[in-house]
Amino acid sequence: MSAREVTTTRVGIVGGGPAGLMLSHLLARRGIDSVVVDHRTRDEIERTVRAGILEADSVRLLSETGVSDRVLSDGDRHGGTYLAFGGRLHHIDFQELAGASVWLYPQTEVFVDLADTRAAAGGDVRFGVSDTSVHDITGERPSIRFTGADGNAHEVRCRYLVGADGSHSLCRHAIPPTAIRQYRKEYPFAWFGILCEAPRSAPELIYNHSDRGFALISQRTETTQRMYFQCDPDEDVDAWSDDAIWSELQARVGANGHELPEGPITGKSVLRFRSNVVEPMRYGSMVLAGDAAHTVPPTGAKGLNLALADVRVLTDALGQALAGDDDALDEYSRRALDRVWRSQHFSYWMTSMLHRHDGADAFDLRRQVAELRSVVGSTAGATYLAEAYTGWPSG
């Protein structure tokens, strides 16, 4: 076996998605070098369809740090959202209630903006690596070992290591189970998602409650739309014809007086979801960020926003730690987890309020409608939804 090619840097980052790339970008703006590795190729990441609702703070982070002008020029600002139940649509006005908006901007585009920014800056980002492992994570010289896309053995030695490598994180699994606590919740349903060529169904998202189950009507562009309906986690996408999918979607939104423009379906998938939180988000010289530390159900549109909020706080903490204040990484964990748990509550609340649960009877469905009426009929209730959805101030 040939000798490993060794690279020395201050921060090693496992995971080249939005969290890892944004962290690398923010560190570079402070003069802190880093190396990012990811087992996926750049093309593989770009072809992964993910959600695309950005909080106002996430948009500011992208635009004000020089990552993206496109988020403002090409993104679609939403000043509110719709809750559909009880036979009609009800609008929640984010601007009026919380003085904020969200932006529809696909996560794929966030990744492209970040990857282009790091490439233009000459950042050390290595896609398509394999056999990745982390070592000496409790010492002062942790490392990442991997086989590069060039087929050679590599090692990145750093002062601090960051696991931003997603929900199946190898970094998280490198931590002894006795050193962390994981809080998990499995949900008994999933989302059947489609991508279709059709006009927009509404100017903003529709969160639809019906006796048949939940549906989410979202957008992608003027001519391409993203929609979901609640299904069984083991649903077979191939068992659903296009006609059957449209019939189910129309039945769910039609119960609330809405009709969807239809078109060819170009993609189908089943999205399972769960809640998971790791405490603490630091072990020795390694910290976790994004989905490596926490996942939320997609109902509250928090996943990407939490990842970006993590690395915004982590940038400060790493700067302080590299200057000698190692305890700053414990404070990072505390601050990040405060937001994570609030997001878990909001996502769980939205999910449980809108989805049909196993064994639900007429009482349960009427109770859900009453809860939704309480939200839209109360300034306090609607304001909570608006503030949580648009994001709490990062300060």
C-alpha angles and dihedrals in degrees: 000000000000120000117269118257104236125212121186121208139149098243125029115197124197108201128048099204123110094292096051095041094046090050091050090049095049092047091050090054086060094047094255114138123219142172121220124200130184132176091218123080118241089249092054091054092047091053094052109103111220138165121282116202112124125193119229092256090052091052091049091050091053097044102037095048092052099253100117141011088167093071087068099035099039101023119093114234114219117199093188147346139236129246109199117200141118093039101307148052122267120197123221107202107211094185095052095042103035106011091237142096138205128225128228102222120143118244088233089065091048088055093048091050092050095044091050091048094051092045092050090050092050092246118175102245118155118195126184098035123150142198091036119182136164125224142190092012092162094051134075094258110049118174145197119221123193147141109257127224084259090065093246128123114253138184127195113201116196144160095239130021126208124202106208093149103124137253094316090052116176087198092059090048089053090066114090110251089234091061098059139034122223123203113200137181125182119204121217094225141050139198123259101212129197135186112207142175104240141114119273115281095207139358091249138020120294119213101198126199119191141153087256093056141268127320131184120204110199137160139230106179137338089280104025122064137187120213136171139191129192114261143158114288089238095050114145109229092200090061090066120081120204090251092052092049093051091045091054094046093047092049092053098047093034089065086068097045099263131122126199125221105235133217144152114315110229101178139023131186142152116236114204115197139195142161121247132167128181119205124228105021091208132070118175109305093347129085130186127224137182121352091353087072103028143007129193133192109265096240093094096043091231107128102089092032092055091050092053091045089052095054093044089060093037092056090062092044094050091048090054093044093051087051090057106274101113091169088070089082091060088052089051089057093049094048095044094048092052089062093039093057093047088051091048090054093048094046092047091048093051091045096049093043096052107033128079108241126217110274093012113162133194091278092056093049093048090048090054091051090051090051091050090049089052090054098049093037095054125068089208093050095046091045092055090052091047094048094046094045095049091044138255117269110273092225 
